[in-house]
């Protein structure tokens, strides 16, 4: 068997640009803000690019061949991997948890996510959390549009990592490219959007009532410090381990014997090139590639000079 190599899905965004070309992608015209690299979401499922399932979408393969994923209990594929090019700053937003989204968003998953900063210009920053300690204080800040006193701003550099659980107010600033691992959801509540005008000539919609419902108040940062992985063959970083996903980054120089921690793993190549050898079969990979190692791949090696982000549930 072969890994599931995936064709990326590109999304035009008001804040997008052309920087995803630096990842090796042949972009369509327009302000491309997102590459959905590993997606079974109905708003942008990937097409399988190789092997027995070539031409099928990932959501089809998930439902028709559950054995590839260890016969999981989840009805829907649980994760979504994106690369975002914030050529301009994104709206300030928040996502609901599973319970709220199920009730208010037609059974959609909630959205906990995390960001690995692939690239950031000098003095780039994100919004990450608020200074509101109570719901009343939060509502007063929002009612008065006192954004400067509400939003926490954090400087970021290439290689930084942020865990963004549901309920966390956040926004990616301009000049930042990230790899985002998230729950398989496309639900976003906008709090503030700099009065930008959408393609319809109107200010983009805000979702203040729902935002107030789901925002987590309190000054404590939800971020978790990454941990170094001391492997005999390679050095890695465990970026986050949560109830929704585990994400690790591996710097590979030479040959890496990858022992899959789960029946299936999501792999994104963010730098360099090399090859993945699964059960003796060789598959070349380059920067910008996304793939899934399925339950059928028992013996996996990664050769070359490359950096990969691996995630699993």
QUIRAPE-V637873 format. One record per helix or strand of 3 or more residues. SS is the DSSP state (a for helix, b for strand). FROM is the first residue (numbers start at 1). TO is the last residue. If there is no record, write none. Layout:
SS:FROM:TO / SS:FROM:TO
This chain:
b:4:7 / b:9:17 / a:19:23 / b:32:38 / a:51:53 / a:58:64 / a:66:69 / b:79:86 / b:92:94 / a:98:104 / b:113:120 / b:125:130 / a:135:143 / a:147:150 / b:151:155 / b:161:164 / b:170:172 / b:176:183 / b:189:192 / a:208:214 / b:227:230 / b:235:241 / b:246:258 / b:265:278 / b:281:286 / b:290:293 / b:300:312
